[in-house]
Amino acid sequence: MGKTDISTDRKILNILIPVILENALMTCSTMILTAYIGRLSVFEINAYGITRRIYGIYYSVFKGLSVGTMIAVAKRFGQGDIKKCARLQQESYFLFVPLATLSAFLIFLYARVLLGSMTGEAGLLDTGTELLKNMVFFFPLLAVIHLNAAAFQANGNTRTPMVIAALGNLVNIVFGYMLIFGFRFIPALGINGAVISQNLSFVVMALAGAFLLYGKNGPFAQYEKNLLKLPLKEDVREMLSSGIPAALEDSFWQLANIVISAVILSYGQDYYAAYQVGLEGEGFCNMMSAGFMTAAMSLSSNAIGAQDEKSYNLSFQRLCYFCGIITLITMLFLTFFTRATLSLMTDKPELIAIAAGYMHVMIWSQYPQHRQKIEIGFIRTAGHTRTTMFTNLIGLWAVRVPLVVLFGSVLHLNIYAVWWVFNIDQWIRLLLSFFFYRRYDIADTVQRKRNYSLQEGCI
C-alpha cells in the first residue's frame, strides 16, 4: 500500500469512525429508549411506533435537504473559499427553517388524518394523535440540527456532530428513564415521558450545534454578522438541485413504511410491536454503514472542488474495501447476537421470537444495503441527483410496497414472505446503482469538469 493509499484511508477513517460512533450513540440511545418502552404495554409500543413513522418522514425530508447544503459547502471547502461556505450555510437556514416550521404546523393540524393512514383502531389513533401533537412543534429543531451537522461534515469534520449527538442522546436516556418510570418527586408519565425527553434532546443538540459552529472558536465565527445578506439565486439553485431529490428519495422510504406498517398491523399488534423492536435491533447494522454515504459525498465533493482526479477515484476504491469489512461484521452480528440484543429491548418472549425472525432474514440485505450508499454518494455529487431518487423510487414503489401488499394483504402469506421482499428490494437497488454509476461514467467526473473549465477559460 502506497503513501497515497494510506493518506486516503486516514481521511476515510477520520470520517467513518466518528460517524459510526455518532450513530452508535444514537442507536444505543434508541435501543435504551426502546427497552424502556418495551416494558410498557403492547398498545403503548404501537401508539409510539405509528407516531415515529410520521416523525421519520419529517426527519428524512430535512435530512435530505441538508444533503444539498453539504454538497454545495463541501465543494467550496475543496476550493478553499471559507467565506463562501459560511454564506451558503447562512442561506440554508433562511431557506429551510421556515419551511420546517410550516411543515410542523400542518402535521399538527392533520395529525389524526396522517396516523389514520396506518390504522383505523380508535384507541391507537387517540393516543398516537396526542403523542404526535406533543412532539411536533419541536420538529423544526431537526432542520437546524441537520444543517449544523452538514456544515461540519462538508469539511470532513464528523467528530463535532458525534459530540453533539452524544450530548443529545445522554439527555434522552437520562430524562427518558426519569420521565417514563418516575424518579423521586417526578411522576411516571409513561409513553408521554419518552416524547418529552426526545423534545429536550432536540433543544440541546440544536443549541450545541449553533454554538460550536458560530461560537468564539467556531469555523464560521467571524461571519455571524452576515446573516442578513440576501441569498444568491445560483447558490439556492445549487442547494435545491441536490437537496430536493435527496429529500424526496429519503421520503419515499418513510412513505413506503406507512403502507408497510399498515400491512404488518393487519397480522396483529404483536407482529407490529415485534417489527418495531426488530428495526431497533437492526440499528447496529445501519449504524456501522451510515458513514459511507457521508464519506462518499464529502470526499467526492472536495475532490471535485479541487479537481483532484486521483483522490476522487482512490476514495471510491478504498470506500469499497472498507464496505466489505463492515458487511462481514454486520452479518456476523445478525447471525450470532440477535436474541441477546432483543432481550435487552423487551421482556416479552413472543415479541423476541418474531423480531429474531425478521433480523435473521435481514442478514441477506447487508451487502447491498451498505454498498449502494457509496455509489449513490458519488452519483449525487456528480450532479445526477434525480437518478438516485429514481433508483429508490423503483426499489420501494415498484418492488417493495407492491409485493408487501400482495403477499400480506392479498395472499395472506406468512410474515416471513414480507421480510424477504425487503431483501429483493435492496438487491434491485444495488444493481440499479451499479448500472447508473457505469452508465454516466461517474469515475470520469473530475476529468470532465476539468475539461469544461478549460473550455470556459478559453472562451
N, C-alpha and C positions, 0 to 999 in steps of 0.2 A: 504494500500500500504506500503510495507516494505522499509527499507533504501536502499536496493539494487535497487528496482524499481525506487525510487526517483533519485538515482545516475545515473541510466541508462537513465531515462527521461531527466535529466540535460545534459548528453552527447549528446543525440539525438537533443534536442532543441538548444544546442550550435552549432550544425552543421546545423540543418534545418533552424533556424531563419536567420542567415547570408546569407545562400544560397537563401532563399526566398526573402530577402531584395535585394540581388545582382540581382536576376532575376527580381525583381520588378523594380529596377532601369533600367535594360536593356529593360524590357517590356515598361516602361514609355517612355524611350528614343526612342524605335522603334515606339511606338504609336504616340509620338510627331512628329517624322520624317514622319510617315505615314500621320499625319494631315497636315504637310507641303506639302507633295507630293500630298495628296488628293485634294488640292486646285489647282493643275495643271490639265492639260488635261488628259482624259482617256488614250490617246495614250502614254503619258509620264509615267503614272502609270503602264501601261502594259509593256513598254520597261524596266523600272526599275524592274518590277516583274520577267521577264524572266531571267534577269541577276542574280537576287537573287537566282534562282534555281541552277545555276552553283556555285555561292558562297556557297550555302547550302551544296552541295556535298563536296566541298573542306573543308568547316568548319567541317563537320561530320567526314571526314576521319581523320583529325588530332586531333579532339576531341576524337575520338575513340582510336587512337594510344596513346594518353596521358593517357587513362584509364589503359593501360598496365603498364605505368610508375607509376601511382598512386598505383595500387595494389602491385607492387613489393616494392616500397618505404614504403608503409603502413606496410607491413609485417616486414620490418627491424625496423621501429619505434616500432612495437609491441615487438620486441626482444631487443630494447634499443641500437641498433647499428647505431648511428647517422653518423659515418664516412662512413659506407656502404650506407646509404641513400644518402649522398652527392655524392658518387661515381656513384651510379645508375642515379642520376639526371643529372650529367655531361655527362654520356654516352648517355642519351636520346637526349641531344642537338646535339651531334655529329652524331647520327643516323637519327634523324627526320628532322632537319632544312635543310640539303642539299636536302633531298627528297622533302621537301616543296617547295624549290626554283626551283627544276627541274619541279615539277608539275605545278607551276605557269607559267613557261616559255612555257610549252606545251599548257596550256589553252590560252595563248596569241597567239600562232601560229594558233590554231584551234578554235578561239572564235566564228567565224561565223558558222562553222560546228556544234559546240555544241548547239548554240542557234537555229539553223535550225531544230533541233530535236523537237522543241516545236511549231514553226510557220514558215510558208512559206511566210508571208507578208513582202515584201521588206522593207517597211518603218520601221517596228518594228525591223527587222534584222539589218538594218543600224544603227539605234540609239542604240539598245541593244549591238551591237558589239563595238561601240565607248565607251559606258559606261563600258563594261567589260574590255576592254583593258586599260582604265584609272585607274581601281581599282586593276587589277590582280597582279601587281608587289609589292603590299603591303600585299598580301595574306600570304607570308611566316611568317609575324609577328604573324599571328594567331597561328602557331605552337608554337612559343615562348610563347605567352600568355597562351595557354592551358597547356604547360609543366610547366610553372611557377605556375599556379593555382593548378596543380596536386601535386606539391611538398608540398604546404601548406595544401591542403585537405587531403593528406595522413596521416597527424598527427592530423586530426580533426580541423585544423585551417581554417575555412571558412570565418572568418572576414576579413582577409587581401585581398583575392580575391574580396570580396564585396567592399572594399575601392577602389581597383584598377578599378573595373567596374564602380563605381560611378564617378571616375575621368574621365575615358574614355567617359562615357555617357554624362557627363556635357560638355565636348569638342564637342561631336557630336551634342548636342542640340543647343548650343550657335552658333557654327560656321555653323551648318546646316541652321539655320534661316538667318544668315547674308549672306551666300553664295547663298542660293536658291532664296531669295527675294531681296537681295541687302541691303546695310546699309551704308549710308553716301557716302564715297568715294569707297566702294566696289560695283561693278556692280552685277546685278541679273544674276546668272548663271543657274537658273532653276534646272533641274534634275542633271546636272553636279556638282552643288554645293553640292548635297547630297553625291555624290561619294567622293568629296574632303574632306568633314567633316568626313566621315567614315574612310578615309585613315589617317587623323590626329589622330583620336581616337585610331587606331591600334598602331601608333607610341608611343603615350602617355602610353597606357596600357602595351606594351612590355617593355619599358624603366622603368616604375614604378615597374613592377614585378621583373625585374632583380635586380634593386636597393634594393628592400625590401628583396630579397632572399639572395643576396651576398654582400649587403652594410655592413656598420660598425656593426650594430646590427642584421643583418640577421641570420637565423638559420644555413646557410652554409657559413658564412663569413670567417671562418678560413680554409675553404677547397678550396678557389678560385684558389690557386696555383696548384691544382691537375688536372686542366683541360686537360693537355696534356698527361695524363696517358692513355695507351691503354685499351679499354674495355675488360671485361672478357666474354668469349663466353657464359657461363652459365647465366650471367645477361642479356645479349642481348636476349638469347632464352626465358628467363622468361618474359621479357617485350613484346616481339613479340607474344608469345603464347597467351597472354591476349589482347594485343593491336590490332593485325591484325583482329581477329574475331570481336572485338568491332567496329573497323573502317569499316569493311565490313557491319556489322549489321546496323550501322547508315547510311551508303551509300545506302543500299537497299531502305531506306525511301526516300532519296533525288532523287535517280534514278527513283523510282516509281512516285515521284512528277512531274518529267518531263513528263512522259506519261499522268498522270492525268491532268496536266496543258494544254497539247495539246487537250485533250478531252473537258475540260471546255472552252477553247478558241473557240472550234467549236460551242458553244452555242452563241457566240458573245463576243465582247470586254467588254461590261458592266458586263457580268457574271464573266469574269476572274478578272476584276478590283475589283468587289464586293468580290470575293473569297479572294483576297489579303488583303482587308480591314478586312474581317471576320476572317482570320487567325491571324491578329494582335490583333483584339479584343479578340479572344480566348486565346491570350497570357497570360492573367491574370490567367487562369486555369493551364497552363503549368508552369507559374511562381510559383504557390503555391505547385506544386508537384515535382519540379525539384530537390529539396534536397533529396528526398527519395533514388534515385539511388546513390548519393554521400554518404549519411549517411550509406546506406546498405553496400557499398563496403569498406568504411573507417572503420566502426565498426567491420565488419566481418573479414577483413584483420588483424586488430590489435588483435582481439581475437584469430585468428588462429596463428599469430606470438607468442603470449603469451601463447598459449594452454589453454585458459580460456573458457571452455565449457559452464559454466553458463552464462557468459557475452554474449557469441555468441547467445545462444537461447533466452535469455531475450531481447536482442537487436531486434531480429526478431519480437517477440511478441509485444513489445512496438511500433515499427515502424508501425505495422498493426493497432494498436489502433489509432495512430495519422493520419494514412491514412484515416480512417473513418471520422475523424473530417474535414480534408481538402476536402474530397469528398463532404460532405454536404455544405461546404462553396462555392465551385465552382459551384455546381448545383444551389444553390440559386442565385448566381451571374448571371449565364446564363438565369435563369428564369425571373429575375426582372430588370436587369440592361443592357441588351443587346443594346437596341436602344439608351439609354443615352450614352453608351460607343461609339457606332458607330458614333453618331452625333458629337462627338469630333474629329473624324478622317477624316470625309469628309462632305462636304456641299451639296452632290448630293443625293436627296431623292431616286432616282432609285437604287443607289448602297446600300444605307442603307436597303431598303426593301429586296433585295436579300441576303445581308450579314446577316441580322437578321434571315432569314430562316435557313441559314447554322448554325448559333450559337445555335439556339433553338434545332435543331436536335442533336447537339453535347452534349446536356445535358446527353444523354444516354451512352456516351463514358467515362464519368468522372471516375466512379469506376474502370473499367478495365484498363484505361489509367494510373491511379495513382498506383493501387495495383501491377500491373505486374512489376513495377520498383523495388519493394522490392525483389520479387522472383529472378528477373534477376540479381540484385546486389549480392545476396548470391550464386546463381548458378555460376556466373563468378568467384568469389573469391575461390570457392571450386574446381576450375580447369576445369569446364565444359564450357569453353568459346565458343566452337563450337555449343553447344546446344542452347544457346540464339540466336546465329546467325541463326541457323536452324529454330527456332521459328519465328523470324521476317521474314525470307525468305518465310515461308508458309503463314503467315498472309498477307504479301504485294503482293507476286508474284503468290500465288495460290488462293488468295481470292480478295484482294482489286483491283489490277490492272486488272485482267480478267473481274471482274464484272463491274468495271467502264467503260471499253471499250465496254463490251456487252450492258450495259444499255444506255451509252451515244452515242457511235459511231455506234452501230449496230441496236439497237431497238429504239434509239432516244426518250427515256423516259424523263419525267420531271426531271429537275435538282435535285429535292429532292430525287430521286432514287439514284443518285450518292452520295449525302450526307449520305444516310442511309447505303450504302456499307461501309463507314468508321466505323460506329458502329459495323457492323458484324465483320470486321477485328479485332477491338480492343477486342471483347469478345472471339474470337477464340484464339488470342494470350494469353489472360489471362488463358484460360482453358489449353492451352499447357504448360504455365509456372507452373500452379498448378501440372500438370501431371509429369513434369520433376523434380520438387522440391521433390516430393514424390518418384518418380522412382529411383533417385540417393541418397535417404536418406540424403539430404543436412543437416538436423538437426543434424546428427551424424558426421559431417565433422571433428570437433575438436577431438573427441574421436578416430576416425580412424587415424588421423595424429599423435596423441599421441602414439597409439599402434605401428604405423610404426616406430616412432622414438625410441621407446623402443626396438623393434626388431633389428633395425640398431645398437643400442648401445650394445646389446648382441652379435651381430656378430663381 
